Amino acid sequence: MHRFVPMLALLTTAISLAFLEPVRAAEADRYCLRGRNWGFPGNCQFATRSQCLAAASGTNAYCGINPRYAASRRR
């Protein structure tokens, strides 16, 4: 019985991380770099608007809120 306890703990942790990771990703990646070269929703790797604006500087790209982040905020 005792040898199954670590396996159960590992399984529980793996399941928890599988469900929590998309939420964390959506919160961390709040802004998307958008433009002709990026499509929709764009390059959504920016946690702050200023990071996104810095990446867009000097290009035809612009910044918008990540639709996944916006959807998670509505719930």
Secondary structure, DSSP 4 states (H G I P E B T S, - for coil): -TTHHHHHHHHHHHHHHHHHHHHHHHHH--EEEESTTT-SS-EEEESSHHHHHHHHTTSS-EEEE-HHHHHHHH-
